[in-house]
Amino acid sequence: MRRSLSLLVPLALAATTLHAQGAPREGVATLAADAEARWVPFDLTPGNQIRFTLTLDDKPVTAILDTGVSYSVLARASAAVDPARVRADGQATAIGGGASGAVPVGWLATRRLTIGGLTRTGGGVTVADLPALATGSARAVDMLVGRDVTGGHALDIDYANHRFRLLPSGRLPFVGAIAPLAISPARRVYESAVTVGRARLAPMIVDTGDGSALTLSAASAKTGGIARLPTTTTVSFGLAGETVSTLAILPALTLGRQAIRDVEVRIEPAGGFSETIGVAGRIGSGLLQNYRVLLDPGAGRMVLKPAAGGSAAPLRSTSGLLVGLERDRLKVLHVMRGGPAATAGWQAGDTICRIDGQPIAADYPTSALARWAIGTPGTSVRLGMCDGTIRTLTLARFY
């Protein structure tokens, strides 16, 4: 299946896992009798996240489906927010911004939220700053839809056809490999486990809002023996800011009964987000998108049906540059350790306006031009800087 070109750049943007203090009431969620027929169309953002439209208090709202968020988040800047009705609600723990990852949050009571065949009445949403980078896109969304909305039902995500639906718990609409799934009483997010070598790593947050494939705490990576693999560095962005992690390609892991080969894994620094909240790591949309996925914590299971074309191999950078799109240019967000760009003296903040003479267009993330950064080792790419100079970068395999 076609993968998000954020990985081709590659640019991996971790979504937020948020745990509010003083959790709001969750309202009452019900499914329509014909919920099974009410598919919700979505597109994948450049950060590999599921973006769709819902209705909140009679207003259309753009949202990310984010099972790693315990309480749904509405952006302070959204037109759906009435600032006069937002009350302070303490702090939340989020990805990025160092070890604490604390961000201030508010709470807003809501009347009615509708997604496909699900309607929630009453309850409320957490309110926080939600910058575009935190959602892996050039434009911000209004909302992250979390466990509080979806957790009482089965969630059927058809990545191949870019659609999802909510079903009664216990339904099994397709056959696939089964893995354990539960909602943590402490963290209130979807959790499972993976096996790496002989090590069982748990709990692992199942996080559709994280565009990465697999993220591990430093301690879990050591338990899984990942230190022996060739590594580089990468950057992720969450609600609390930027995090630099170690990056490697894991030869194999097992998720329930599903064996998976060649998985991109990010290793957080010691004392990082996963350790802070007491988990082994996260399973993200970068891995899940190779399957049709059923998440049914009420039935205690996740079901994975491989995509028709099989699992896509991880897309390895051969440039060593992680970039973000800013209108008509690419901005370097991170220079990967040991890569060709690091050797050539590239710096975060450098801006690129042309690639082999071609300008950067608005459709760059989904265009063939974006593949230059994972090109064949030995290829020389002419990069036109926005100051008018030209730099030549020779691609190489380095991790």
C-alpha positions as CSV (number, residue, x, y, z in Angstrom):
1,M,0.0,0.0,0.0
2,R,1.1,3.6,-0.5
3,R,2.8,5.0,2.6
4,S,2.8,8.6,3.8
5,L,5.6,10.5,2.3
6,S,6.6,11.9,5.7
7,L,8.4,8.6,5.9
8,L,9.9,9.2,2.5
9,V,11.3,12.6,3.6
10,P,11.4,11.0,6.2
11,L,9.7,13.1,8.8
12,A,8.1,11.3,11.8
13,L,5.9,13.3,14.1
14,A,4.7,11.6,17.3
15,A,1.2,12.4,18.4
16,T,0.4,13.2,22.0
17,T,-0.5,10.9,24.8
18,L,-2.3,13.0,27.3
19,H,-3.3,12.3,30.9
20,A,-5.4,15.2,32.3
21,Q,-5.5,15.9,36.0
22,G,-9.1,16.1,37.3
23,A,-10.5,14.1,34.4
24,P,-13.8,15.4,33.0
25,R,-17.0,13.5,32.7
26,E,-17.1,11.5,29.5
27,G,-20.8,11.8,28.6
28,V,-22.9,9.0,27.2
29,A,-21.9,7.4,23.9
30,T,-24.4,5.4,21.8
31,L,-24.3,3.7,18.5
32,A,-27.0,4.0,15.8
33,A,-28.7,0.8,14.7
34,D,-27.0,1.1,11.3
35,A,-23.5,2.1,12.7
36,E,-21.9,-0.8,10.8
37,A,-22.8,0.9,7.5
38,R,-21.6,4.3,8.6
39,W,-17.9,4.3,7.5
40,V,-16.0,7.5,8.2
41,P,-13.6,8.5,5.3
42,F,-10.1,9.7,6.2
43,D,-6.8,10.7,4.7
44,L,-3.4,10.1,6.1
45,T,-1.5,13.2,7.1
46,P,2.1,13.7,6.2
47,G,2.8,12.4,9.7
48,N,0.9,9.1,9.1
49,Q,-2.1,10.1,11.2
50,I,-5.8,9.4,10.5
51,R,-7.4,12.8,9.7
52,F,-11.2,13.1,9.3
53,T,-14.2,15.4,10.0
54,L,-16.7,15.1,12.9
55,T,-19.5,17.3,14.2
56,L,-19.1,18.9,17.6
57,D,-22.0,21.0,18.9
58,D,-23.3,21.4,15.3
59,K,-20.0,22.6,14.0
60,P,-17.7,20.6,11.5
61,V,-14.4,19.9,13.1
62,T,-11.2,18.4,11.6
63,A,-9.7,15.7,13.8
64,I,-7.0,13.1,14.3
65,L,-8.1,9.6,15.5
66,D,-5.7,9.2,18.5
67,T,-6.1,6.1,20.7
68,G,-3.0,7.2,22.6
69,V,-4.9,10.2,24.1
70,S,-6.9,9.4,27.3
71,Y,-9.2,12.5,27.0
72,S,-9.9,14.1,23.7
73,V,-8.2,17.4,23.0
74,L,-9.7,20.4,21.3
75,A,-7.3,23.1,20.0
76,R,-7.5,26.5,21.8
77,A,-7.4,28.1,18.4
78,S,-10.4,26.1,17.0
79,A,-13.5,28.0,16.0
80,A,-15.4,25.4,18.1
81,V,-13.9,26.9,21.3
82,D,-15.7,29.6,23.2
83,P,-12.9,31.0,25.4
84,A,-15.4,32.3,27.9
85,R,-16.5,28.7,28.7
86,V,-13.1,27.1,29.1
87,R,-12.1,26.5,32.7
88,A,-8.5,25.8,33.9
89,D,-7.9,22.1,34.5
90,G,-4.3,21.8,35.6
91,Q,-1.6,20.1,33.6
92,A,-1.2,17.0,31.4
93,T,1.7,14.8,30.5
94,A,2.5,14.9,26.8
95,I,5.2,13.8,24.3
96,G,8.1,16.2,23.9
97,G,9.6,19.1,25.8
98,G,12.1,17.1,27.9
99,A,11.5,14.7,30.8
100,S,8.5,16.4,32.3
101,G,6.5,17.0,29.2
102,A,3.9,19.0,31.2
103,V,1.5,21.2,29.3
104,P,-1.3,23.4,30.7
105,V,-4.8,22.3,29.8
106,G,-8.4,23.6,30.2
107,W,-11.7,21.9,30.0
108,L,-14.8,22.7,27.9
109,A,-18.2,21.1,28.4
110,T,-19.8,19.9,25.2
111,R,-23.4,19.0,24.2
112,R,-23.1,16.6,21.3
113,L,-20.3,14.9,19.3
114,T,-21.0,12.8,16.3
115,I,-18.6,10.4,14.4
116,G,-20.1,8.1,11.9
117,G,-22.7,6.0,13.7
118,L,-21.6,7.1,17.2
119,T,-23.1,10.0,19.1
120,R,-21.9,11.2,22.5
121,T,-24.1,13.5,24.5
122,G,-22.8,15.5,27.4
123,G,-19.3,15.3,28.8
124,G,-16.5,17.6,27.6
125,V,-13.1,17.9,26.1
126,T,-9.6,18.9,27.2
127,V,-8.5,22.2,25.7
128,A,-4.8,22.8,24.8
129,D,-2.5,24.4,22.3
130,L,-2.4,22.1,19.3
131,P,0.2,23.3,16.8
132,A,0.4,21.8,13.3
133,L,3.7,20.1,14.0
134,A,2.1,18.1,16.8
135,T,-0.2,16.5,14.3
136,G,2.3,15.9,11.6
137,S,0.8,18.2,9.0
138,A,1.5,21.6,7.4
139,R,-1.9,22.7,8.8
140,A,-3.3,22.3,12.2
141,V,-6.4,20.3,13.0
142,D,-9.1,21.2,15.5
143,M,-9.1,18.0,17.7
144,L,-7.5,14.8,18.8
145,V,-10.2,12.2,19.4
146,G,-9.1,9.8,22.1
147,R,-10.1,6.8,24.2
148,D,-12.9,8.6,26.0
149,V,-14.9,8.7,22.8
150,T,-14.0,5.4,21.2
151,G,-13.0,3.1,24.0
152,G,-16.4,1.7,24.8
153,H,-16.8,0.2,21.3
154,A,-14.9,-1.8,18.6
155,L,-12.9,0.4,16.2
156,D,-12.5,-1.0,12.7
157,I,-9.7,0.8,10.8
158,D,-9.5,0.0,7.0
159,Y,-6.2,1.7,6.2
160,A,-6.2,0.3,2.6
161,N,-9.5,2.1,1.8
162,H,-9.0,5.1,4.1
163,R,-12.1,4.6,6.2
164,F,-13.0,3.5,9.7
165,R,-16.2,2.7,11.7
166,L,-17.3,2.1,15.2
167,L,-19.1,-1.2,16.1
168,P,-20.5,-2.8,19.2
169,S,-17.8,-4.5,21.2
170,G,-17.6,-8.2,20.5
171,R,-18.2,-7.9,16.7
172,L,-15.6,-9.6,14.5
173,P,-16.1,-8.3,11.0
174,F,-12.9,-10.0,9.6
175,V,-10.4,-12.7,10.4
176,G,-6.8,-12.0,11.4
177,A,-4.1,-12.5,13.9
178,I,-5.2,-11.7,17.4
179,A,-3.2,-9.7,20.0
180,P,-4.2,-8.7,23.6
181,L,-5.7,-5.3,24.1
182,A,-7.0,-3.5,27.2
183,I,-7.6,0.0,28.5
184,S,-5.2,0.7,31.4
185,P,-7.1,1.8,34.5
186,A,-4.2,4.1,35.4
187,R,-3.4,5.7,32.1
188,R,-6.8,5.2,30.4
189,V,-5.3,4.5,26.9
190,Y,-5.3,1.4,24.7
191,E,-2.4,-1.0,25.6
192,S,-1.0,-4.3,24.3
193,A,2.4,-6.0,24.3
194,V,5.2,-7.0,21.8
195,T,7.9,-9.7,22.0
196,V,11.4,-8.8,20.8
197,G,13.7,-11.8,20.8
198,R,12.8,-13.6,24.0
199,A,11.7,-10.4,25.8
200,R,8.1,-9.5,26.3
201,L,7.7,-5.8,26.4
202,A,4.6,-4.4,28.1
203,P,2.6,-2.4,28.4
204,M,2.8,-0.9,24.9
205,I,0.4,1.9,24.2
206,V,-1.5,1.3,20.9
207,D,-1.4,4.8,19.5
208,T,-3.1,5.6,16.2
209,G,-2.1,9.2,16.7
210,D,1.7,8.4,16.6
211,G,2.9,8.3,13.0
212,S,6.0,6.2,13.9
213,A,6.0,2.4,13.7
214,L,7.4,1.4,17.2
215,T,8.8,3.5,20.0
216,L,10.5,2.0,23.0
217,S,11.8,3.4,26.3
218,A,15.6,3.2,26.9
219,A,15.1,0.4,29.4
220,S,12.8,-1.6,27.1
221,A,15.3,-1.2,24.2
222,K,18.0,-2.6,26.4
223,T,15.8,-5.5,27.5
224,G,15.1,-6.3,23.9
225,G,18.8,-6.2,22.9
226,I,18.4,-3.4,20.4
227,A,21.8,-1.9,21.4
228,R,23.5,-4.3,19.0
229,L,21.8,-2.8,15.9
230,P,23.2,0.0,13.7
231,T,21.6,3.3,14.8
232,T,21.2,7.0,13.9
233,T,19.0,9.7,15.4
234,T,15.6,11.2,14.5
235,V,13.2,13.8,15.8
236,S,9.6,13.7,16.8
237,F,7.1,16.4,17.7
238,G,4.4,16.2,20.4
239,L,2.2,18.5,22.2
240,A,5.0,19.4,24.6
241,G,7.6,20.0,21.9
242,E,10.5,18.3,20.2
243,T,12.2,15.0,21.2
244,V,15.4,13.6,19.7
245,S,15.5,9.8,19.8
246,T,17.8,6.9,18.6
247,L,16.6,5.2,15.4
248,A,17.2,1.6,14.2
249,I,15.6,-1.1,12.1
250,L,14.5,-4.0,14.2
251,P,14.7,-7.3,12.2
252,A,11.7,-9.0,13.8
253,L,9.1,-8.7,16.5
254,T,5.8,-10.5,17.4
255,L,2.5,-8.7,18.2
256,G,0.2,-11.3,19.6
257,R,0.1,-14.0,16.9
258,Q,1.4,-11.7,14.2
259,A,5.1,-12.0,13.3
260,I,6.4,-8.7,11.8
261,R,9.8,-8.2,10.1
262,D,11.9,-5.1,9.6
263,V,10.3,-2.6,11.8
264,E,11.6,1.0,12.3
265,V,12.0,1.5,16.0
266,R,12.6,4.8,17.9
267,I,14.4,4.6,21.3
268,E,13.6,7.5,23.7
269,P,16.3,8.9,25.9
270,A,16.6,7.8,29.5
271,G,13.9,9.4,31.5
272,G,11.8,10.0,28.4
273,F,8.0,10.1,28.0
274,S,7.4,6.3,28.2
275,E,9.4,6.0,31.4
276,T,7.6,9.0,32.9
277,I,4.2,7.4,32.5
278,G,5.3,3.8,33.2
279,V,5.0,2.1,29.8
280,A,7.5,0.1,27.6
281,G,6.7,2.2,24.6
282,R,4.1,2.8,21.8
283,I,2.8,0.9,18.7
284,G,2.0,3.6,16.1
285,S,0.2,4.1,12.9
286,G,3.5,3.5,10.9
287,L,3.2,-0.2,11.8
288,L,-0.6,-0.5,12.0
289,Q,-1.2,0.9,8.5
290,N,0.1,-2.3,7.0
291,Y,-3.0,-4.1,8.3
292,R,-6.7,-3.8,8.6
293,V,-7.0,-3.3,12.3
294,L,-9.8,-4.0,14.8
295,L,-9.3,-2.5,18.2
296,D,-11.8,-3.9,20.7
297,P,-10.6,-3.4,24.3
298,G,-14.0,-4.5,25.6
299,A,-13.4,-8.0,24.1
300,G,-9.7,-7.9,25.1
301,R,-8.4,-8.1,21.6
302,M,-6.7,-6.4,18.7
303,V,-7.1,-8.1,15.3
304,L,-4.6,-7.6,12.5
305,K,-5.3,-8.6,8.9
306,P,-2.3,-8.0,6.6
307,A,-2.9,-5.7,3.6
308,A,-3.3,-7.3,0.2
309,G,0.2,-6.2,-0.9
310,G,1.9,-7.3,2.3
311,S,3.8,-5.2,4.8
312,A,5.8,-2.4,3.3
313,A,9.5,-2.4,4.1
314,P,10.7,0.6,6.3
315,L,11.8,3.6,4.2
316,R,15.4,4.4,5.2
317,S,16.8,7.8,4.7
318,T,19.9,7.9,2.6
319,S,20.2,11.7,2.9
320,G,20.3,12.0,6.7
321,L,18.0,15.0,6.5
322,L,14.6,15.2,8.2
323,V,12.6,18.1,6.7
324,G,9.2,19.8,7.1
325,L,7.3,21.6,4.4
326,E,6.8,25.4,4.8
327,R,4.8,26.7,1.9
328,D,7.4,26.7,-1.0
329,R,10.4,25.4,0.8
330,L,11.7,22.6,3.0
331,K,13.1,23.4,6.4
332,V,15.6,21.0,7.9
333,L,14.3,19.9,11.3
334,H,17.0,17.4,12.2
335,V,20.3,16.2,10.8
336,M,20.6,12.4,11.4
337,R,23.7,11.2,13.3
338,G,26.3,9.6,11.0
339,G,24.5,10.4,7.7
340,P,25.7,12.1,4.6
341,A,24.2,15.4,5.6
342,A,25.9,15.4,8.9
343,T,29.3,14.7,7.2
344,A,28.6,17.6,4.8
345,G,28.0,20.0,7.6
346,W,24.2,20.6,7.2
347,Q,22.4,22.3,10.1
348,A,18.9,22.3,11.5
349,G,17.1,25.4,10.1
350,D,18.7,25.2,6.7
351,T,16.1,25.8,3.9
352,I,15.8,24.1,0.5
353,C,13.8,25.7,-2.3
354,R,14.7,23.4,-5.3
355,I,15.7,19.8,-5.7
356,D,17.6,18.9,-8.9
357,G,16.2,22.2,-10.3
358,Q,12.6,21.5,-9.5
359,P,10.7,23.9,-7.1
360,I,9.0,22.7,-3.9
361,A,5.2,22.6,-4.6
362,A,2.3,22.4,-2.3
363,D,1.8,18.7,-3.1
364,Y,5.4,17.9,-2.2
365,P,4.6,15.3,0.6
366,T,2.7,13.1,-1.9
367,S,4.8,13.7,-5.0
368,A,7.5,11.6,-6.5
369,L,10.0,14.5,-5.9
370,A,9.9,13.6,-2.1
371,R,11.6,10.3,-2.8
372,W,15.0,12.0,-3.3
373,A,15.8,11.6,0.4
374,I,15.5,7.8,0.2
375,G,17.2,7.5,-3.2
376,T,19.8,4.9,-4.3
377,P,23.1,5.1,-2.4
378,G,25.8,6.8,-4.5
379,T,23.3,9.2,-6.2
380,S,24.2,12.9,-6.1
381,V,21.3,15.3,-5.5
382,R,21.6,19.0,-6.3
383,L,19.8,21.0,-3.6
384,G,19.0,24.6,-4.3
385,M,19.1,26.5,-1.0
386,C,16.7,29.4,-0.5
387,D,19.7,31.8,-0.3
388,G,20.5,31.0,-3.9
389,T,23.4,28.7,-3.4
390,I,23.6,25.1,-4.6
391,R,24.7,22.2,-2.4
392,T,25.4,18.7,-3.7
393,L,24.6,15.8,-1.4
394,T,25.7,12.2,-2.2
395,L,23.3,9.7,-0.8
396,A,24.5,6.7,1.3
397,R,23.2,3.9,3.5
398,F,24.2,4.6,7.1
399,Y,21.9,2.7,9.4
